[in-house]
Amino acid sequence: MSEDRMKDENPMRTIKLGKVTVNIGVGKSGEQLEKARKVLEQITGRRPCSRRAKKTIKDFGVRKGEPIACMVTLRGSEAVDRLKAFLTAVGNRVRSSAFDDYGNFSFGIKEHIEIPGTKYYPELGIFGMNVSVSLERPGYRVKRRTIKRSDVSRSHLVTREEAIEYARQNLGIEILGEQEPE
């Protein structure tokens, strides 16, 4: 039996969208961060959580532990729907360098008003954001569970090539900067 046919028949080899993480980094706490939280809530329909500074940087006026960003994690069908809107904002194009070796890819949106269905509110302003997508196979739960946690086999991890192929076929993404085989 060929390896390709075996992959097609085995339901544990199917790749699915694990989660979509949306992050807005402001760099300081206060009114600007609150505006970013409102924008993120408007876009995702979820309440964002704060991210704190890991270290003090005097030149930027940032202290360790100070909230400087907000983020939302989306899963399931909600993640798929919002991801399609985020991809539309970047023209359904992602660079091949955005994919890592473990089935994840990230891209940035320069202005949140480029996302379809988003209204512009002058009192909030315009924010850019990072969108990170994690792809996984069934069985990845063993890596995250509390009881009897275990590693996922290297052969079960999503490779860079598989992630690019999934994004091209299932999400309709055009991959930029990819080397053509000769």
Secondary structure as GFF3:
##gff-version 3
##sequence-region A 1 182
A	DSSP	alpha_helix	3	9	.	.	.	ID=ss1
A	DSSP	three_ten_helix	11	13	.	.	.	ID=ss2
A	DSSP	beta_strand	16	25	.	.	.	ID=ss3
A	DSSP	alpha_helix	31	44	.	.	.	ID=ss4
A	DSSP	beta_strand	49	52	.	.	.	ID=ss5
A	DSSP	three_ten_helix	58	60	.	.	.	ID=ss6
A	DSSP	beta_strand	67	74	.	.	.	ID=ss7
A	DSSP	alpha_helix	76	89	.	.	.	ID=ss8
A	DSSP	beta_strand	93	95	.	.	.	ID=ss9
A	DSSP	three_ten_helix	96	98	.	.	.	ID=ss10
A	DSSP	beta_strand	104	109	.	.	.	ID=ss11
A	DSSP	three_ten_helix	112	114	.	.	.	ID=ss12
A	DSSP	beta_strand	129	136	.	.	.	ID=ss13
A	DSSP	alpha_helix	141	144	.	.	.	ID=ss14
A	DSSP	three_ten_helix	154	156	.	.	.	ID=ss15
A	DSSP	alpha_helix	160	170	.	.	.	ID=ss16
A	DSSP	beta_strand	174	176	.	.	.	ID=ss17
###
